[in-house]
């Protein structure tokens, strides 16, 4: 039974959340590897896992058809136990955050509530609210890393804005990719694929236009500008192809955006390290 309780967490996703916490701390402060960051990584892992469990709980009926081998529909984890497991994880994450600082506690509570509400209500409302919620959740571990160190700077603020804009764009593209099989009222189902593609491009263009600001304001160095320009080039090329034929090669487009986001994140780290 134990492996099923690990599988349902989606441990790779949880590890990515923990890594994002470390990167957030790295961007916020030069002395980032502390006891509080280690605790924050654990909190990020546990709360992310709780969100994945509660998502599977609410998607039980859908997974019985689409993903019957998942722990809940396969019967490896009873549905009531899955619910209790998620609540235990949420409370454990919040309890651990009490060992960091009050701001970490507040954020752990807020994220836990959003992770619960997302599969319960937000995903069913759909539209842009779904994309915005996911983008906040993706960007929030970076913020949690800075909060754990009690550090706040213009660098982390700009990074969060850019991460939010770029990921919102990618989330819309992913919804276009899943239009045929998705049962929820996603943005492409509400406003059409062409309009959704245009909106995704607007979010990405905003991220590209804002990306030089850390260099212009002398927050990050020339190495950042060079690195982020490479990421911007990937985004521009990707959306040039995407807008021509938004229904073709959507999966490839989504992957290319992810690659661009990786290089943008790397640019912040390089710029912060003052190489």
Secondary structure, 3 states (H helix, E strand, C coil): CHHHHHHCCCHHHHHHHHHHHHHHHHHHCCCCCCHHHHHHHHHHHHHHHHHHHHHHHHCHHHHHHHCCCCCCCCCCCCHHHHHHHHHHHHHHHHHHHCCCCHHHHHHHHHHHHHHHHHHHHHHHHCHHHHHHHHHHHHHHHHHHHHHHCCCCCHHHHHHHHHHHHHHHHHHHHHHHHCCCCCCCCCHHHHHCHHHHHHHHHHHHHHHHHHCCHHHHCCCCCHHHHHHHHHHHHHHHHHHHHHHHCCCCCHHHHHHHHHHHHHHHHHHHHHHHHCC
